[in-house]
Amino acid sequence: MGIFSRISTFFKIRANAALDKAEDPGQVMDYSYSKQLEQLQDLKRSIAEVVTAEKRLELQQSQMVTKTNLREQQARQALTAGREDLARQALQEKETLLIQVNGFEQQIAQLRSQKENLLDMQHKLTARVEAFRTQKEMVKAQYNAAQAQVKINETLTGISTEMGDMNQAMVRAQDKVLSMQARANAMETLIEEDDLSVQALPAAGGSSALDRELQKLSTDQSIEAQLQALKQDMQISGPSAAQKQIEGPAS
């Protein structure tokens, strides 16, 4: 296959594909149905023309038969009048007319046969057109139903895609909510575990747990030393001095 043949085939394939995509089966079948109706109408016109021709020949034949009978009567009259020559001429014309009458009869018979054939064709074509019309309407209904189903499926597909996006967004939102809840719970746990009361707050200068323990130990030692010193002082002064300090100066 040459290059030009391949190019031609390619364009034919593309053209057929484009036509198939743009083709509406309903419109195609309506067009075919209209063409069949036109053929049926043409056939009916042909039958009408044949019937008209048949009637015309029958009329002409009838006129010939009338004229033939007239010539026979004229021949009788001529013989009665003693004019055998005229009678002979009348009979000769009668024979000529009979030949024409027989010719008309043959033509009329042919037209009648043609008419019968055309009527039979009309009957068959009418039945075929009616069957095609029923099939056409059924195919159009099926096509329209299938087309509607395709549109519905396309709509549902779009909805499904949107729902998928919405579901993904919902999952992301739920993940964020769970993450925030987990963060809040973790912060509450830290707050409960950590001593954030006022008593546990460090000094202005800031100190560690070790500093606080050492400060407490130093304070305890100071208090203990003061307590021992107070006891010694009370022992030296005696009970009376201690009682006086308790009771206070005399009035």
LUMDO-245056 format. One line per field, with one value per residue (C-alpha): x, y, z; residue number from 1. Coordinates in nm, 2 decimals. Layout:
xx: c(X,...);
yy: c(Y,...);
zz: c(Z,...);
nr: c(NUM,...);
//
This chain:
xx: c(0.00,0.14,0.17,-0.12,-0.34,-0.25,-0.33,-0.67,-0.75,-0.66,-0.89,-1.17,-1.13,-1.13,-1.43,-1.63,-1.54,-1.66,-1.98,-2.04,-1.99,-2.22,-2.48,-2.82,-2.98,-3.33,-3.27,-3.12,-3.42,-3.66,-3.49,-3.50,-3.87,-3.95,-3.77,-3.98,-4.29,-4.19,-4.14,-4.48,-4.63,-4.45,-4.59,-4.94,-4.91,-4.79,-5.10,-5.32,-5.17,-5.21,-5.58,-5.63,-5.48,-5.69,-6.01,-5.92,-5.86,-6.19,-6.37,-6.21,-6.29,-6.65,-6.67,-6.52,-6.77,-7.06,-6.93,-6.89,-7.25,-7.35,-7.17,-7.34,-7.68,-7.59,-7.49,-7.83,-8.00,-7.80,-7.89,-8.25,-8.22,-8.06,-7.72,-7.49,-7.19,-7.26,-7.33,-7.00,-6.81,-6.99,-6.89,-6.53,-6.51,-6.67,-6.40,-6.14,-6.30,-6.31,-5.94,-5.89,-6.13,-5.92,-5.61,-5.77,-5.86,-5.50,-5.37,-5.64,-5.54,-5.18,-5.27,-5.48,-5.20,-4.96,-5.21,-5.24,-4.87,-4.84,-5.12,-4.94,-4.62,-4.81,-4.95,-4.60,-4.43,-4.71,-4.65,-4.28,-4.30,-4.54,-4.30,-4.01,-4.21,-4.27,-3.91,-3.80,-4.00,-3.88,-3.51,-3.56,-3.71,-3.43,-3.17,-3.33,-3.35,-2.99,-2.89,-3.08,-2.91,-2.57,-2.65,-2.76,-2.45,-2.23,-2.41,-2.37,-2.00,-1.96,-2.14,-1.93,-1.61,-1.73,-1.83,-1.49,-1.33,-1.57,-1.49,-1.12,-1.17,-1.38,-1.10,-0.85,-1.08,-1.13,-0.75,-0.70,-0.97,-0.81,-0.46,-0.59,-0.77,-0.45,-0.25,-0.50,-0.50,-0.12,-0.10,-0.36,-0.14,0.17,-0.02,-0.13,0.21,0.41,0.39,0.27,0.13,0.24,0.44,0.65,0.74,1.11,1.26,1.30,1.65,1.54,1.66,1.66,1.53,1.87,1.89,1.55,1.65,1.98,1.79,1.54,1.83,2.00,1.67,1.62,1.97,1.92,1.60,1.75,2.05,1.82,1.61,1.92,2.04,1.70,1.70,2.05,1.95,1.65,1.86,2.10,1.84,1.65,1.29,1.20,1.33,1.15,0.83,0.86,0.91,0.60,0.39,0.53,0.61,0.42,0.15);
yy: c(0.00,0.34,0.64,0.81,0.51,0.49,0.86,0.82,0.52,0.72,1.01,0.77,0.61,0.94,1.06,0.74,0.78,1.14,1.05,0.76,0.99,1.26,1.02,1.00,0.66,0.82,1.07,0.82,0.58,0.87,0.96,0.60,0.58,0.90,0.76,0.44,0.64,0.83,0.50,0.39,0.71,0.67,0.31,0.44,0.70,0.43,0.22,0.52,0.58,0.22,0.22,0.55,0.39,0.08,0.29,0.49,0.17,0.02,0.34,0.33,-0.05,0.02,0.29,0.04,-0.23,0.02,0.12,-0.24,-0.32,-0.01,-0.13,-0.46,-0.29,-0.07,-0.38,-0.53,-0.21,-0.19,-0.55,-0.47,-0.17,-0.38,-0.22,-0.52,-0.31,-0.09,-0.39,-0.54,-0.22,-0.20,-0.56,-0.50,-0.20,-0.41,-0.67,-0.39,-0.26,-0.61,-0.64,-0.31,-0.43,-0.74,-0.53,-0.32,-0.63,-0.75,-0.42,-0.40,-0.75,-0.65,-0.34,-0.54,-0.79,-0.50,-0.34,-0.66,-0.69,-0.33,-0.38,-0.68,-0.48,-0.21,-0.45,-0.59,-0.25,-0.12,-0.41,-0.36,0.01,-0.05,-0.31,-0.07,0.21,-0.02,-0.12,0.24,0.36,0.08,0.15,0.52,0.45,0.21,0.47,0.75,0.53,0.43,0.80,0.90,0.62,0.74,1.09,0.96,0.75,1.05,1.25,0.98,0.94,1.32,1.29,0.99,1.19,1.48,1.25,1.10,1.44,1.53,1.20,1.27,1.62,1.47,1.22,1.50,1.71,1.41,1.36,1.72,1.69,1.38,1.54,1.85,1.63,1.43,1.75,1.89,1.56,1.56,1.92,1.83,1.54,1.76,2.01,1.75,1.59,1.91,2.11,2.45,2.57,2.90,2.72,2.53,2.84,2.92,3.23,3.55,3.46,3.12,2.78,2.42,2.13,2.08,2.44,2.41,2.10,2.26,2.57,2.36,2.17,2.50,2.64,2.32,2.34,2.70,2.63,2.34,2.55,2.83,2.57,2.42,2.77,2.85,2.54,2.61,2.96,2.84,2.59,2.86,3.11,2.85,2.77,3.10,3.31,3.10,3.12,3.49,3.52,3.32,3.50,3.84,4.14,4.19,4.46);
zz: c(0.00,-0.11,0.11,-0.05,-0.01,0.36,0.40,0.22,0.45,0.76,0.67,0.58,0.92,1.10,0.90,0.97,1.34,1.35,1.17,1.41,1.70,1.57,1.43,1.60,1.54,1.59,1.31,1.08,1.12,1.08,0.76,0.63,0.73,0.54,0.23,0.25,0.28,-0.04,-0.22,-0.10,-0.23,-0.57,-0.59,-0.52,-0.79,-1.03,-0.95,-1.00,-1.34,-1.44,-1.33,-1.52,-1.84,-1.79,-1.76,-2.07,-2.27,-2.14,-2.25,-2.60,-2.62,-2.53,-2.80,-3.05,-2.95,-2.99,-3.33,-3.43,-3.34,-3.54,-3.85,-3.82,-3.81,-4.10,-4.30,-4.24,-4.34,-4.66,-4.76,-4.69,-4.92,-5.18,-5.13,-5.10,-5.17,-4.87,-4.66,-4.76,-4.67,-4.33,-4.25,-4.36,-4.12,-3.85,-3.89,-3.86,-3.55,-3.40,-3.45,-3.26,-2.99,-2.94,-2.93,-2.66,-2.47,-2.47,-2.35,-2.08,-1.97,-1.95,-1.75,-1.51,-1.46,-1.40,-1.16,-0.96,-0.93,-0.82,-0.57,-0.43,-0.41,-0.23,0.02,0.09,0.10,0.33,0.57,0.56,0.62,0.91,1.06,1.01,1.18,1.48,1.50,1.45,1.75,1.96,1.87,1.93,2.27,2.36,2.24,2.44,2.75,2.71,2.65,2.96,3.15,3.03,3.15,3.49,3.52,3.43,3.69,3.95,3.85,3.91,4.24,4.34,4.26,4.46,4.75,4.74,4.76,5.05,5.22,5.20,5.33,5.62,5.70,5.71,5.93,6.17,6.18,6.27,6.54,6.69,6.67,6.86,7.12,7.17,7.21,7.46,7.66,7.66,7.79,8.06,8.17,8.18,8.39,8.63,8.66,8.70,9.03,8.90,9.23,9.38,9.66,9.40,9.20,9.20,9.37,9.18,9.09,8.97,9.12,9.05,9.26,9.41,9.52,9.68,9.87,9.99,10.09,10.29,10.46,10.55,10.69,10.89,11.04,11.12,11.30,11.48,11.59,11.72,11.90,12.08,12.17,12.31,12.52,12.65,12.74,12.93,13.12,13.23,13.33,13.54,13.56,13.74,13.46,13.21,13.41,13.43,13.06,13.01,13.27,13.19,13.42,13.74,13.75);
nr: c(1,2,3,4,5,6,7,8,9,10,11,12,13,14,15,16,17,18,19,20,21,22,23,24,25,26,27,28,29,30,31,32,33,34,35,36,37,38,39,40,41,42,43,44,45,46,47,48,49,50,51,52,53,54,55,56,57,58,59,60,61,62,63,64,65,66,67,68,69,70,71,72,73,74,75,76,77,78,79,80,81,82,83,84,85,86,87,88,89,90,91,92,93,94,95,96,97,98,99,100,101,102,103,104,105,106,107,108,109,110,111,112,113,114,115,116,117,118,119,120,121,122,123,124,125,126,127,128,129,130,131,132,133,134,135,136,137,138,139,140,141,142,143,144,145,146,147,148,149,150,151,152,153,154,155,156,157,158,159,160,161,162,163,164,165,166,167,168,169,170,171,172,173,174,175,176,177,178,179,180,181,182,183,184,185,186,187,188,189,190,191,192,193,194,195,196,197,198,199,200,201,202,203,204,205,206,207,208,209,210,211,212,213,214,215,216,217,218,219,220,221,222,223,224,225,226,227,228,229,230,231,232,233,234,235,236,237,238,239,240,241,242,243,244,245,246,247,248,249,250,251);
//
